[in-house]
């Protein structure tokens, strides 16, 4: 069952969509441009739906769980540098069993099809019932997700902010800043590069991190930081145990840990030869 779709007029000019990154390696000055623009509204009743799956490519993504919401409502802004790329853009919302599926379709030109003045993106505002479980695959661009239930996120690049999750959270993040706050369950994060901030988690936190500072505070159970590459680790206010592996002791700072603390041994200073 497909959603009801409402299309709005296409315009030509310098109108801006929601602040977003563009598809492919586009210079910063082109990232906010929208020479050709189309808006679409998609609606799908949420009766008998218990989760939403989102596959988004380039563009800004905002997912908001709202009290009293009875459907999945999507506002999409399609932006492209030319008519050919606009005609290749699409967004679909449909029901599959107990799951709502939202998908964006982008043009894929290789061999020089993208450049300073060639771009295409879809910015999405997605409203769902508060506490609905979600699975999100996001390519490039900023993403914000809040007010949902159990959540799985696979994010390519761009800043990612997650707040008010009423269930377990799993994140696989490529690059870009990651901010997590307010999770009523366990948190598991695999992060490539970029700073990580995790706060106000009722369960445990497990982090595997490549590079960038990690700041974790206000955790109800244990904190485990595995395979930490470069960057500082700051941990505060943990009721359970703290374990940190794969980094130098000098990079780790902690306070107010209620349980056991297991850290790498301090680096021994070598003696100078005489």
Order of alpha helices (4+ residues) and beta strands (2+ residues): beta-beta-beta-beta-beta-beta-alpha-beta-beta-beta-beta-beta-beta-beta-beta-beta-beta-beta-beta-beta-beta-beta-beta-beta-beta
